């Protein structure tokens, strides 16, 4: 089946736009996850109060 060239370019442009959006969403998710992990590690490792003492 033969498509006119403008239909093909519109389809490929839309596909690349969605691919780019998906990649940036993954990058954002990874960045947020990494930041949360680093913040959690900093809070756990450098907590001035130390670990919570076990109740007697």
N, C-alpha and C positions, 0 to 999 in steps of 0.2 A: 504494500500500500504506500502510495507516494503522498507525502505531505508537502504543502508549500513551505518555503524556507522560513517565512516569518513565524509560522506555527511551531516549527522545530526550535527556533531561537527562543521563542517565548517559553516553551516547555523546559528547555535546558536552563534558561535564566531562572525560572521558578524553582527548578530542582537545586541549582547551586545556591539560591537564596535560602531554601529550607535547610540545605546541608550546612551552610555557614551559620544559620541560626541554631541548628542543633549542636554544632561544634562549640559555639560561644556559650550555649547553655551548659554543656558538659564542662567547659573551662570554668564557668562561674560556680557550678556545683562543686567541682574539685577544689577551687580556691576557698570557698566557704567551708568545706569539709576540712581542708588543711588548716585553716585559721582556727576553727573550733578545736581541732585536735591539739594544736600548739597551745592555745589558751588553756585547755584542760590540763595539759602536761605542766604548764607553768604554774597553775593553781595547785596541782597535786605536789609537784616537786618543791616549790618555793613557798608553801603555806607556812606562815610564821607560827601559827598555833600548833602545827604538827598534826599528826593523825588524831582522830577523835578517840579518847580513852574508852576502853571497854567498861561497861557498868559492872560493878561488883555483884 
